[in-house]
Amino acid sequence: MDIGSKIRAIRNKKNITIAQMCKETGLSKGFISNVENNNTSPSINTLQSIANFLEVPLPYLLLEEKQHMRVIRKDERGSSTFNNLKIEHLTSQGKLRMMSVEFSPGASMGELHAHEGEECHIVMQGKILAEQGEDSVIVEEGDSFSWNASVPHFVKNISDEKAVVLIAVYSNRENSF
């Protein structure tokens, strides 16, 4: 873990000197320098004092880099197609992924489809038919629905205009786009 670099980065971002940190935490300059250079492993109590002084939650200091906020700029997003649907891969975190799916008029995801995981949908534009098992519903802009994806399901644009659906999928497998 690179806790020291994270502490230094937060301290520098907040324009705090080591001397100020020493005064407020009661820790020596040498100790703080060793912590920031990852030459020593502070106790949880010491980390809590540092976190309190820096005004960050202690768990933030313990996060690994891959657990930090991830930003994907609009022009960096990946995209793909499936049954002539345009899929824009928005972001993913661990076992959760989010995508925007564009359905041209009359387009559908194809045949009934099932896979491991959970799905949540919100219709951003248009009108679609969503079916799962014996359930069938027409949803329009602003409406949302969710389901267990292991039960066969089907989605189709039933309007004369394109439909856009924002979909979040959670599965037991790690995701990456």
C-alpha positions, -999 to +999 in steps of 0.1 A: +000+000+000+012+035-008-004+053+021+025+078+024+022+092-011-015+096-006-010+115+027+017+137+010-006+144-020-035+154+003-013+176+024+002+193-006-032+198-023-044+215+009-012+236+011-003+222+045+033+221+056+049+193+075+055+218+103+018+226+105+010+189+105+035+182+133+020+210+154-016+197+151-009+160+153+019+159+178+040+138+154+076+146+147+089+159+113+111+128+109+082+105+116+058+122+091+086+122+065+091+085+070+054+079+067+051+100+035+081+081+021+066+047+031+096+040+053+074+032+083+039+018+088+019+040+112-006+025+136-043+028+130-045+054+158-018+075+141-034+071+107-067+082+123-050+113+138-035+121+104-069+115+086-087+138+111-061+165+106-063+163+068-101+161+071-104+129+051-121+096+062-096+070+074-108+044+049-098+067+021-062+065+031-064+027+030-080+024-005-059+008-032-054+028-064-079+007-083-106+015-057-103+052-062-127+073-083-124+065-120-133+091-146-140+081-182-143+112-205-170+112-231-144+109-260-127+080-242-158+057-240-158+024-258-188+014-279-200-017-296-230-031-314-253-060-307-282-069-330-279-034-346-282-017-312-256+009-305-240+003-270-219+030-254-199+017-225-201+044-199-182+031-168-175+001-147-165-005-111-157-040-099-187-061-107-209-032-118-210-017-153-231+010-169-240+015-205-263+035-228-281+015-254-297+032-284-326+014-301-335+026-336-373+025-343-386-011-341-352-024-330-349-051-303-322-070-284-332-100-305-346-132-290-353-137-253-320-134-235-308-146-201-275-142-183-261-141-147-266-109-128-290-081-120-301-052-142-316-017-137-329+004-166-341+039-171-356+050-203-339+083-212-357+087-245-385+070-264-409+042-256-400+005-252-416-028-245-399-047-217-408-084-211-396-109-186-413-143-180-450-135-178-445-098-172-448-073-200-448-035-197-445-005-219-421+021-204-415+056-216-390+084-210-383+088-173-397+053-163-374+027-149-374-010-143-351-037-130-349-075-130-329-106-123-311-112-156-310-150-152-347-150-161-351-147-199-359-111-209-366-090-240-365-053-248-379-036-280-383+000-292-420+002-300-420+038-312-412+055-345-383+074-329-351+062-315-351+050-278-322+054-254-320+032-223-294+036-195-286+002-181-266-008-150-256-045-148-243-061-117-228-096-120-204-118-100-177-114-126-153-084-127-160-061-156-138-041-178-144-023-210 
